[in-house]
Amino acid sequence: MVKENLQEVEKKIEEACRRAGRDRSEVTLIAVSKTKPVSMLQEAYSAGIREFGENKVQEMMDKYDVLPDDIHWHMIGHLQRNKVKYLMGKAALIHSVDSLRLAEEISAQSVRHQVVTDILIEVNIAGEETKFGTDREEAISLVEEASRLPGIHICGLMTIAPFVENPEDNRTYFRQIRELSVDIAAKKIDNVDMRILSMGMTGDYEVAIEEGATMVRVGTGIFGARDYGAGA
Ligand SMILES: *Cc1c(COP(=O)(O)O)cnc(C)c1O
């Protein structure tokens, strides 16, 4: 089932790229495997997937230990500072940096472990109370401040758009975050590039691609619905 789902997602990505006049190679598909068993990740791996997204540090570490080491692991969930150390050298990209304190901890741990960690700044573009992430103005100052820290490299922005029935409803948010990334890129801040725009999930990744996403994070569309029920 994972293989068939992936084919379907791949087809939709290609179509969205075509509509937007973009090359397929500009968009990276991240398979969001949170809550899913290793066997399903292996299916995706066999189908060629090398980018996996997880939102819990412990779960990512458990999967990291048993799966092939050519996988790139993406931390996409809210991150507590005391867990940062476990990700060093293991997370290819941390998408969810939403405060200077978190950036400082990633910097300090990266220096200690002698690695450079790639990060994205998470922007709560719709200003939803329930979501993490900075607002537009904060994002700019956070990029400026975090850019001076050693051991980290800011590669772009990430957003989680509102949950909507009609993906068209998120188009303006995707456009706004793309504009924000262009504005930040124009500042030519040292140690900052805005080449990554991580936006779009199962419900809205095609619209996100049309609006410039370079990474889409697809879970349900690949692995099926998640079961958070007790005892599941
Ligand atoms: C769970 C999750 C996704 C994937 O969501 P789906 O709707 O299942 O595709 C993407 N991004 C983040 C940050 C997530 O937590």
The ligand as an SDF file (V2000), in Angstrom:
LIG
                    3D

 15 15  0  0  0  0  0  0  0  0999 V2000
    2.3130   15.2120   11.0230 C   0  0  0  0  0  0  0  0  0  0  0  0
    2.9750   16.3290   10.3040 C   0  0  0  0  0  0  0  0  0  0  0  0
    2.9740   16.3970    8.8940 C   0  0  0  0  0  0  0  0  0  0  0  0
    2.2620   15.4040    8.0060 C   0  0  0  0  0  0  0  0  0  0  0  0
    0.8740   15.5580    8.1000 O   0  0  0  0  0  0  0  0  0  0  0  0
   -0.1240   14.7920    7.1130 P   0  0  0  0  0  0  0  0  0  0  0  0
   -1.3410   15.6300    7.1200 O   0  0  0  0  0  0  0  0  0  0  0  0
   -0.3290   13.4410    7.6830 O   0  0  0  0  0  0  0  0  0  0  0  0
    0.5190   14.7510    5.7710 O   0  0  0  0  0  0  0  0  0  0  0  0
    3.6590   17.4420    8.3060 C   0  0  0  0  0  0  0  0  0  0  0  0
    4.3050   18.3700    9.0390 N   0  0  0  0  0  0  0  0  0  0  0  0
    4.3180   18.3480   10.3800 C   0  0  0  0  0  0  0  0  0  0  0  0
    5.0560   19.4030   11.1200 C   0  0  0  0  0  0  0  0  0  0  0  0
    3.6510   17.3320   11.0460 C   0  0  0  0  0  0  0  0  0  0  0  0
    3.6750   17.3130   12.3920 O   0  0  0  0  0  0  0  0  0  0  0  0
  1  2  1  0
  2  3  1  0
  2 14  2  0
  3  4  1  0
  3 10  2  0
  4  5  1  0
  5  6  1  0
  6  7  2  0
  6  8  1  0
  6  9  1  0
 10 11  1  0
 11 12  2  0
 12 13  1  0
 12 14  1  0
 14 15  1  0
M  END
$$$$
